[in-house]
Amino acid sequence: MVSVPYDISFLLRPPVTKTHEYIYNGEVRSETVLAENEKQPLTFEQFTKKTSQPFPVQTDSIRIKMSG
């Protein structure tokens, strides 16, 4: 069994990023930023509500039985 807090946030896939270039003190710099259309992370509670197979829920965490 694995215990996961119900309010932990996560992404289902890696976020889409883009490189943003700007000039600072006459020097060209770049930084990696999230794309504007990137979805917000889900909480584990939201994820379990969207799945077709319900997970057993406790008041402070969600327990998932792991095989193996």
N, C-alpha and C positions, 0 to 999 in steps of 0.2 A: 504494500500500500504506500501511496505517496500522498502527503497532505499539502495542499496548495491554498493559500489565503484567497478568499473569494474576491477581494478587491485589488489583486495584483493585475497590472496592465501588461499586455504583450501584443505583438503584431503577428499575424498569421504568415507573413512573408517579410523579407527584408524591405526596409523603406526605400522609396525611389528618391535618389539624391541628384543634385546637379551642382556644377562648379560655377561659382559666382566670382568674377574678377572685378577688382576695384583699385583705385589709385589712392595711396596713403603716403603723404610727404614726398610726392613725385615718384614713388616706387609702385610698380604694379604688383598687387598681391591677389591671392585667390583663397577662397574658402569653400568647403563643401556644405551645402544647405539642403534641407528637405524640399522636395518639389511642392509647389503650391496645391496641387490636387491630391496630395497624399492623405490617406485616410487616418483618422485618429486611432490610437491603440484601443483594443477591447479589454474590458475587465474579464476575469475568468467567469464571473457570474453571468455576464452578457453572453459569453461564448457558450456556456452550458444551456442557456435558454434558446439559443439558435440551433442547437444540434437536435437531431431526431431521437437520439438515445439519451434518456435522462441519466444524470450522475447522482449518486447518493450525496445529499447535502447535509452538513452539520451547521450549526449557527455561526461558527467562527472560521471554518475552513471547508474545503471540498476534498474528499478522499477519493482517489482513483486506484483501482486494483490494477497493478502492472503485471503482465505475464513475464515469465522468464526466470 
